[in-house]
Amino acid sequence: MKKYWKHIVIGLICGFLNGLFGAGGGSVVVPAMEKFLGVDEKKSHATAIGIILLMSLVSSWLYIKNGFFDLKLWALVTAGGAAGGIVGAYALDKIPKKWLKITFGAVITVTAAKMII
């Protein structure tokens, strides 16, 4: 167990952020796996999806239980998200690592700026 302390700390931080903000999976877990666990960029992006899935299921259950869930909104956005997820999963294999990092960094930067402004 001592061998996996970094994994557990990354999971705790990402889970906390996911529960608090409904986000934090990709924006935190991907760079954390790359920097602290030495995981390849493409593998960290792909693995993050599975991590986000379980965190989101747990957080969603609590949001639903507390009345913070909009089923119609969920259905509409999820339909587009499923289609985008398919396209993105296929594109991941085609995008060079350099451009994946640049694009991911740009998306996070723009998102952070929009949250502040």
Backbone torsions as a table, in degrees:
resi	resn	phi	psi	omega
1	MET	NA	-37.0	179.9
2	LYS	-59.7	-32.1	-179.3
3	LYS	-64.3	-25.1	-174.5
4	TYR	-107.7	20.7	-176.5
5	TRP	-61.1	-37.0	178.6
6	LYS	-63.5	-41.5	179.4
7	HIS	-60.3	-45.2	-177.6
8	ILE	-66.5	-42.6	179.2
9	VAL	-63.5	-44.0	177.2
10	ILE	-59.5	-44.8	178.7
11	GLY	-61.8	-43.4	179.2
12	LEU	-61.9	-45.6	-179.8
13	ILE	-64.1	-46.4	-179.2
14	CYS	-65.6	-40.7	177.8
15	GLY	-62.8	-42.9	177.8
16	PHE	-60.3	-48.2	179.7
17	LEU	-63.9	-38.8	178.5
18	ASN	-64.7	-43.0	178.9
19	GLY	-68.1	-37.8	-177.3
20	LEU	-77.0	-48.4	-173.9
21	PHE	-107.0	-11.4	-173.0
22	GLY	73.9	18.1	-178.5
23	ALA	-152.9	-178.1	177.9
24	GLY	115.4	-17.9	179.9
25	GLY	-59.7	-71.1	-176.5
26	GLY	-67.5	-39.2	-175.1
27	SER	-72.9	-19.0	179.8
28	VAL	-113.2	-46.6	-173.8
29	VAL	-68.4	-36.0	-179.5
30	VAL	-63.4	-56.5	179.2
31	PRO	-63.4	-32.4	179.6
32	ALA	-66.6	-42.3	178.5
33	MET	-64.8	-37.8	179.7
34	GLU	-67.7	-49.7	-172.9
35	LYS	-76.2	-46.2	-171.6
36	PHE	-95.7	-20.4	-179.7
37	LEU	-114.0	-7.0	178.4
38	GLY	69.8	27.3	-179.2
39	VAL	-81.4	138.1	176.8
40	ASP	-56.3	147.6	-176.1
41	GLU	-56.2	-49.8	-177.5
42	LYS	-66.7	-40.4	178.8
43	LYS	-66.3	-36.6	180.0
44	SER	-68.6	-38.4	177.4
45	HIS	-64.5	-45.9	-179.0
46	ALA	-66.3	-42.9	-179.9
47	THR	-66.3	-35.5	-179.9
48	ALA	-59.1	-33.3	179.6
49	ILE	-59.9	-45.4	178.3
50	GLY	-65.6	-38.9	178.5
51	ILE	-64.8	-45.6	-179.5
52	ILE	-63.1	-37.2	-179.6
53	LEU	-56.5	-53.3	-177.6
54	LEU	-66.4	-43.3	177.9
55	MET	-60.1	-40.8	-178.6
56	SER	-69.1	-36.4	176.9
57	LEU	-62.6	-45.2	179.0
58	VAL	-64.3	-48.8	179.9
59	SER	-63.3	-41.7	179.7
60	SER	-60.4	-44.3	178.8
61	TRP	-56.7	-44.1	179.3
62	LEU	-68.8	-38.7	177.2
63	TYR	-63.9	-43.6	178.3
64	ILE	-62.1	-46.6	-179.6
65	LYS	-57.6	-35.1	-177.3
66	ASN	-95.3	6.8	174.1
67	GLY	79.6	21.3	-178.8
68	PHE	-102.1	25.0	-172.7
69	PHE	-118.5	134.1	178.5
70	ASP	-113.0	103.2	-174.7
71	LEU	-61.9	-42.6	-179.9
72	LYS	-64.0	-46.6	177.9
73	LEU	-59.4	-44.7	178.9
74	TRP	-57.7	-47.1	-177.0
75	ALA	-62.6	-44.8	-177.8
76	LEU	-67.5	-46.2	-178.8
77	VAL	-70.5	-35.7	179.4
78	THR	-64.6	-36.1	178.3
79	ALA	-60.2	-48.1	177.1
80	GLY	-66.7	-38.4	179.5
81	GLY	-63.1	-37.4	178.6
82	ALA	-64.6	-44.6	178.5
83	ALA	-64.3	-45.7	178.4
84	GLY	-63.1	-35.3	178.4
85	GLY	-64.2	-38.6	178.1
86	ILE	-64.6	-48.0	179.8
87	VAL	-62.3	-44.9	-179.5
88	GLY	-63.4	-39.8	179.5
89	ALA	-64.0	-40.0	176.1
90	TYR	-68.9	-38.2	-178.3
91	ALA	-68.5	-31.4	-177.9
92	LEU	-54.1	-39.9	-178.4
93	ASP	-70.9	-21.3	-175.3
94	LYS	-96.8	-20.0	-175.3
95	ILE	-85.9	127.4	176.4
96	PRO	-61.5	147.7	-177.4
97	LYS	-53.4	-40.9	-179.0
98	LYS	-58.3	-47.5	-177.4
99	TRP	-72.6	-29.4	175.4
100	LEU	-63.0	-45.9	178.5
101	LYS	-63.5	-45.1	-179.1
102	ILE	-62.6	-47.1	-179.1
103	THR	-63.9	-45.7	-179.7
104	PHE	-61.5	-44.9	178.6
105	GLY	-62.5	-39.9	179.0
106	ALA	-65.7	-42.6	179.1
107	VAL	-62.4	-44.5	178.8
108	ILE	-64.1	-41.6	-179.7
109	THR	-63.8	-46.7	179.4
110	VAL	-64.0	-42.1	178.5
111	THR	-61.3	-44.8	179.3
112	ALA	-62.5	-43.7	-179.9
113	ALA	-62.6	-42.6	179.7
114	LYS	-65.5	-32.7	179.2
115	MET	-69.7	-34.0	-177.8
116	ILE	-80.2	-39.9	-174.9
117	ILE	-82.0	NA	NA
